Amino acid sequence: MIQKSFSNLNDEFDEGLFLNILKRSLPWIFLFLFTGMFIAFLIVRYSQEIYSSDSIIQLSENNQAKRILNVESIIEPTGLSGQIELLKSNVFIKRVLEQLPLEMSYFVKGTFKDNELYKRSPFNVKAKIKSAEIFHTDISILFTSEYNAKIAYDHGGTSFKGNCDIREWLSFPHFDMQFSILDIENILIQKESDENGHYYFRINNIDNLTTEYTSQLTVDIANPRARTIKVAFVDNNAKKSADVVSKIAQEFILYDIEKKAESASNVINFIDDQLNSVLQTLKSSETSMHEFKRENKFRSSDQISMNFINIIETANTDLINTHFERELIIKIEEEINDQNDKSVYDLLLLLSGAHYDGTISTLVNNLHVLLIKREELYYYAMPDNNKVELINHQINVQKKLLLQSIKGTIRQLELEEIALKEKIKNYEDKIYSKPTQELEYSRLQRIFTIHESFFTMLQEKKTEYAISRAGFVSNNVILKEAKEPTTPIFPIKTNILLLSLVISSILGFLLVIVRYFLHSTVSSIHDIKKHTNATVLGVIPVYTEDIPVSQLLVDKKPKSMISEAFRSIRTNLHFIDNKKGPKVIAITSTVSGEGKTFIAINLAGIIAFTDLKVIVLDLDMRKPKIHVGFGVENINGMSTLLIGKDKLEDCINHSTLDNLHFITAGPIPPNPSELILNNKMDELLEKLKTKYDIIIMDNPPVGIVTDGLSNIQKADYPIYVFRANYSKRNFSQIVNRLIHEHNIDNLSIILNSVGFQKSDYNYGYGYGYGYGYGYGYGYGYYEDIGKEEKKKSFFK
């Protein structure tokens, strides 16, 4: 048979071994399952619930002013990414939180977790902040009556306490407070369920809340084609999570309208300033005219040349319009120069308020088209895309051309103003030839007309821009309103229980896998046969009762499985050497505790039943056990025999069996190896062969010392003992060395302490070695089977 090379790990799958380890690991697996389910219960029962509420907003826009004024819209649609950043920005979130009742947070203290009473607090607190250090500090409030409460809080390692009356303000180093009761019945119910009835509150800082709530907010694109955005917010309070999302959606609509109308509002503010100035001048002119007519008793209809005046008024009107156009364009140029990062959209809106020649109109339309193309590219291209960069370059070129056209227009308007002033001056010179009173009145009337025309024009412009601003109606639609969630997103009972079950099962399975791969002990004859060619003499079943010391059992329970096992070994010895004459059996093992002494005693007893004279020699002088097994003193024995101190007859002890004798180890000598290797050992064996049929030597373990090696070589039946689930698999290497290096070719193996339950892994391998006689098991023959079944635990 080819021997398998030794490995510390199981390098091939052994189904029987795996099932055996699985069976022995079941208590641990159930422990993992129980622990996992217990942890899951704690998480479900005592974790703080987390709720999530969401809303869906569809982005769109429409400027109705173009329908009223019959002008094309020049506002480019805003990208989804920009709107998402707006919704997530601290500035916007702060604006939202300022609209909610979050100045105070109220809580009720529980045994394991606290609950926030958002919009459900049975009391209300007003506070005047003295120090910002009080923000987000837990301030306990215990109601002693309908009108009084005890207030306490800790700050900087110092406790602050006080009694507060509902009618008075209570002062603390960090704040002043006053409370009012909204629901006394709720407070009394809480006090009955909890003697302390503890509530507490926190004074919030809106900036800190903004940072905290921003991290709890999620804004994602729901559908880019439909231009929809999903806004979600998580919090420990279900009502608050819904309120925050609802307020975000509402404020987003208002904010959108405000931002779109911001540029038009700037123009209207500029016109308002001009109106106030012109109105004062107009009033002054009107007053001057009335004073002149009253003092001079002057009638303008009889004395003023209406022809010249009409020409001058028309020229003045043109001059006013030209002046306004120039001032407006200068204002636009100043804003562009002062705000280099001003958005293109605001620039277009400002330019839409005046009249231009064909060049400027063409440039504006071209810029509008380019902006729309860039927005379309953003849907599927990144900002650093070549096409996007090309569009950006074209936009910049158009902006430069537009600014140059504006400068040219300003120069043209300046020339028009000069020409109109010259025209007015010429006609005024003609009027100056008229009488003095007529000229003076004409001058006053002209000034009044100029200011009146200017005022009327400003009113018309203001009306136009007001209509434009009112036309910015946001078409952003809230497709899904935020609702108060009824179930938390954490903890989800089913998921946690299932997860704990999966994790516990995985841990249990990993334990079995690890134990399987790290399994290094001999479990069956199969494990031994994989690594050595030594003959298997038999197996000894595990004894169901505790044996404090190795002792003779075959005489006490002759019908037991153990007795039958030793009978099988006795029979198999004949197959190894069937020659007549006295035989020497040498028994050893690798380490102490594998059962060689137990096997030596009981093998001697079972052989003695066949009327053969048997003697057992205890040669394990370092750790003798034969005298303990037979219950005698260890005064003299092998050590005293080999040094010639005692005679053989004085050292032989008799057991309860007539044909079974034994010699104890004797006092522990300082040199056991030398005594065993002494020639007197050979002489002793020869002498014993004349008196006994079988000589059994209980040798020391060869894995620890080499004292018994010479005796094993001399033996007719050298036997090597393994113990199931105790001896290591690498002990087979020692067996191979004994066979190949020390030429002990007839070395045979006994596997001790093997389990033989029907469900046991070892049973299938051990049955064929020495149990081929096919009777007894299952028919009530063995005395210890019934006991073994009775002793099985409920778990087994």
RAKA-V56631 format. One record per residue. RES is the residue in three letters. PHI is phi as a letter, one per 40 degrees, with the letter a starting at -180 (* if undefined). Layout:
# RAKA-V56631
res->(RES	RES)
phi->(PHI	PHI)
This chain:
# RAKA-V56631
res->(MET	ILE	GLN	LYS	SER	PHE	SER	ASN	LEU	ASN	ASP	GLU	PHE	ASP	GLU	GLY	LEU	PHE	LEU	ASN	ILE	LEU	LYS	ARG	SER	LEU	PRO	TRP	ILE	PHE	LEU	PHE	LEU	PHE	THR	GLY	MET	PHE	ILE	ALA	PHE	LEU	ILE	VAL	ARG	TYR	SER	GLN	GLU	ILE	TYR	SER	SER	ASP	SER	ILE	ILE	GLN	LEU	SER	GLU	ASN	ASN	GLN	ALA	LYS	ARG	ILE	LEU	ASN	VAL	GLU	SER	ILE	ILE	GLU	PRO	THR	GLY	LEU	SER	GLY	GLN	ILE	GLU	LEU	LEU	LYS	SER	ASN	VAL	PHE	ILE	LYS	ARG	VAL	LEU	GLU	GLN	LEU	PRO	LEU	GLU	MET	SER	TYR	PHE	VAL	LYS	GLY	THR	PHE	LYS	ASP	ASN	GLU	LEU	TYR	LYS	ARG	SER	PRO	PHE	ASN	VAL	LYS	ALA	LYS	ILE	LYS	SER	ALA	GLU	ILE	PHE	HIS	THR	ASP	ILE	SER	ILE	LEU	PHE	THR	SER	GLU	TYR	ASN	ALA	LYS	ILE	ALA	TYR	ASP	HIS	GLY	GLY	THR	SER	PHE	LYS	GLY	ASN	CYS	ASP	ILE	ARG	GLU	TRP	LEU	SER	PHE	PRO	HIS	PHE	ASP	MET	GLN	PHE	SER	ILE	LEU	ASP	ILE	GLU	ASN	ILE	LEU	ILE	GLN	LYS	GLU	SER	ASP	GLU	ASN	GLY	HIS	TYR	TYR	PHE	ARG	ILE	ASN	ASN	ILE	ASP	ASN	LEU	THR	THR	GLU	TYR	THR	SER	GLN	LEU	THR	VAL	ASP	ILE	ALA	ASN	PRO	ARG	ALA	ARG	THR	ILE	LYS	VAL	ALA	PHE	VAL	ASP	ASN	ASN	ALA	LYS	LYS	SER	ALA	ASP	VAL	VAL	SER	LYS	ILE	ALA	GLN	GLU	PHE	ILE	LEU	TYR	ASP	ILE	GLU	LYS	LYS	ALA	GLU	SER	ALA	SER	ASN	VAL	ILE	ASN	PHE	ILE	ASP	ASP	GLN	LEU	ASN	SER	VAL	LEU	GLN	THR	LEU	LYS	SER	SER	GLU	THR	SER	MET	HIS	GLU	PHE	LYS	ARG	GLU	ASN	LYS	PHE	ARG	SER	SER	ASP	GLN	ILE	SER	MET	ASN	PHE	ILE	ASN	ILE	ILE	GLU	THR	ALA	ASN	THR	ASP	LEU	ILE	ASN	THR	HIS	PHE	GLU	ARG	GLU	LEU	ILE	ILE	LYS	ILE	GLU	GLU	GLU	ILE	ASN	ASP	GLN	ASN	ASP	LYS	SER	VAL	TYR	ASP	LEU	LEU	LEU	LEU	LEU	SER	GLY	ALA	HIS	TYR	ASP	GLY	THR	ILE	SER	THR	LEU	VAL	ASN	ASN	LEU	HIS	VAL	LEU	LEU	ILE	LYS	ARG	GLU	GLU	LEU	TYR	TYR	TYR	ALA	MET	PRO	ASP	ASN	ASN	LYS	VAL	GLU	LEU	ILE	ASN	HIS	GLN	ILE	ASN	VAL	GLN	LYS	LYS	LEU	LEU	LEU	GLN	SER	ILE	LYS	GLY	THR	ILE	ARG	GLN	LEU	GLU	LEU	GLU	GLU	ILE	ALA	LEU	LYS	GLU	LYS	ILE	LYS	ASN	TYR	GLU	ASP	LYS	ILE	TYR	SER	LYS	PRO	THR	GLN	GLU	LEU	GLU	TYR	SER	ARG	LEU	GLN	ARG	ILE	PHE	THR	ILE	HIS	GLU	SER	PHE	PHE	THR	MET	LEU	GLN	GLU	LYS	LYS	THR	GLU	TYR	ALA	ILE	SER	ARG	ALA	GLY	PHE	VAL	SER	ASN	ASN	VAL	ILE	LEU	LYS	GLU	ALA	LYS	GLU	PRO	THR	THR	PRO	ILE	PHE	PRO	ILE	LYS	THR	ASN	ILE	LEU	LEU	LEU	SER	LEU	VAL	ILE	SER	SER	ILE	LEU	GLY	PHE	LEU	LEU	VAL	ILE	VAL	ARG	TYR	PHE	LEU	HIS	SER	THR	VAL	SER	SER	ILE	HIS	ASP	ILE	LYS	LYS	HIS	THR	ASN	ALA	THR	VAL	LEU	GLY	VAL	ILE	PRO	VAL	TYR	THR	GLU	ASP	ILE	PRO	VAL	SER	GLN	LEU	LEU	VAL	ASP	LYS	LYS	PRO	LYS	SER	MET	ILE	SER	GLU	ALA	PHE	ARG	SER	ILE	ARG	THR	ASN	LEU	HIS	PHE	ILE	ASP	ASN	LYS	LYS	GLY	PRO	LYS	VAL	ILE	ALA	ILE	THR	SER	THR	VAL	SER	GLY	GLU	GLY	LYS	THR	PHE	ILE	ALA	ILE	ASN	LEU	ALA	GLY	ILE	ILE	ALA	PHE	THR	ASP	LEU	LYS	VAL	ILE	VAL	LEU	ASP	LEU	ASP	MET	ARG	LYS	PRO	LYS	ILE	HIS	VAL	GLY	PHE	GLY	VAL	GLU	ASN	ILE	ASN	GLY	MET	SER	THR	LEU	LEU	ILE	GLY	LYS	ASP	LYS	LEU	GLU	ASP	CYS	ILE	ASN	HIS	SER	THR	LEU	ASP	ASN	LEU	HIS	PHE	ILE	THR	ALA	GLY	PRO	ILE	PRO	PRO	ASN	PRO	SER	GLU	LEU	ILE	LEU	ASN	ASN	LYS	MET	ASP	GLU	LEU	LEU	GLU	LYS	LEU	LYS	THR	LYS	TYR	ASP	ILE	ILE	ILE	MET	ASP	ASN	PRO	PRO	VAL	GLY	ILE	VAL	THR	ASP	GLY	LEU	SER	ASN	ILE	GLN	LYS	ALA	ASP	TYR	PRO	ILE	TYR	VAL	PHE	ARG	ALA	ASN	TYR	SER	LYS	ARG	ASN	PHE	SER	GLN	ILE	VAL	ASN	ARG	LEU	ILE	HIS	GLU	HIS	ASN	ILE	ASP	ASN	LEU	SER	ILE	ILE	LEU	ASN	SER	VAL	GLY	PHE	GLN	LYS	SER	ASP	TYR	ASN	TYR	GLY	TYR	GLY	TYR	GLY	TYR	GLY	TYR	GLY	TYR	GLY	TYR	GLY	TYR	GLY	TYR	GLY	TYR	TYR	GLU	ASP	ILE	GLY	LYS	GLU	GLU	LYS	LYS	LYS	SER	PHE	PHE	LYS)
phi->(*	c	c	c	c	c	b	c	b	c	c	a	c	b	c	c	c	c	c	c	c	c	c	c	c	d	d	c	c	c	c	c	c	c	c	c	c	c	c	c	c	c	c	c	c	b	c	c	c	b	b	b	b	a	a	b	b	b	c	a	a	a	b	c	c	c	c	c	c	f	b	c	c	b	c	c	c	c	c	c	c	c	c	c	c	c	c	c	c	c	c	c	c	c	d	c	c	c	c	b	c	b	c	b	b	b	b	b	c	b	c	b	a	b	b	c	b	c	g	b	c	c	a	b	b	b	b	b	c	b	b	c	c	c	d	g	c	c	b	c	b	b	c	c	a	c	b	b	a	c	b	a	a	b	a	g	g	b	c	b	b	a	b	b	c	c	c	b	c	b	b	b	d	b	a	b	a	a	b	b	c	b	a	c	c	c	c	c	c	c	c	c	c	b	d	c	f	c	b	a	b	b	c	c	b	c	c	c	c	c	c	c	c	c	c	c	c	b	b	b	c	c	a	c	c	c	f	b	b	b	b	b	b	b	a	c	b	c	c	c	c	c	c	c	c	c	c	c	c	c	c	c	c	c	c	c	c	c	c	c	c	c	c	c	c	c	c	c	c	c	c	c	c	c	c	c	c	c	c	c	c	c	c	c	c	c	c	c	c	c	c	c	c	c	c	b	f	b	b	c	c	c	b	b	c	c	c	c	c	c	c	c	c	c	c	c	c	c	c	c	c	c	c	c	d	c	c	c	c	c	c	c	c	c	c	c	c	c	b	c	c	c	c	c	c	c	c	c	c	c	c	c	c	b	b	b	c	c	c	c	c	c	c	c	c	c	c	c	c	c	c	c	c	c	c	c	c	c	c	b	b	c	d	c	c	c	c	c	c	c	c	c	c	c	c	c	c	c	c	c	c	c	c	c	c	c	c	c	c	d	c	c	c	c	c	c	c	c	c	c	c	c	c	c	c	c	c	c	c	c	c	c	c	c	d	c	c	c	c	c	c	c	c	c	c	c	c	c	c	d	c	c	c	c	c	c	c	c	c	c	c	c	c	c	c	c	c	c	c	c	c	c	b	c	c	c	b	c	c	b	c	c	b	c	c	c	b	c	c	a	c	c	d	c	c	c	c	c	c	c	c	c	c	c	c	c	c	c	c	c	c	c	c	c	c	c	c	c	c	b	c	c	b	a	c	d	c	c	c	c	b	a	c	c	c	c	c	i	b	b	c	c	c	c	b	c	b	c	b	c	a	c	b	c	c	c	b	c	b	c	c	c	c	c	c	c	c	c	c	d	c	c	c	c	c	c	a	b	c	c	h	c	b	b	b	b	b	a	a	c	b	c	g	c	g	c	c	d	c	c	c	c	c	c	c	c	c	c	c	c	g	c	c	b	b	b	b	c	c	c	c	c	a	c	b	d	c	c	c	c	g	b	c	b	c	b	i	c	c	c	c	c	c	g	c	b	c	c	c	c	b	c	b	b	c	c	c	c	c	b	b	a	b	c	c	g	d	c	c	c	b	c	c	c	c	c	c	c	c	c	c	c	c	c	c	c	c	c	c	c	b	b	c	b	b	b	b	c	c	c	c	c	c	b	b	b	d	c	c	c	c	c	c	c	c	c	b	c	b	b	b	b	b	c	g	b	c	c	c	c	c	c	c	c	c	c	c	c	c	c	c	b	f	c	c	c	c	b	b	b	c	c	g	c	c	b	c	c	c	c	c	c	c	c	c	c	c	c	c	g	b	c	c	g	b	g	c	g	b	g	c	c	c	c	c	c	c	c	c	c	c	c	c	d	c	c)
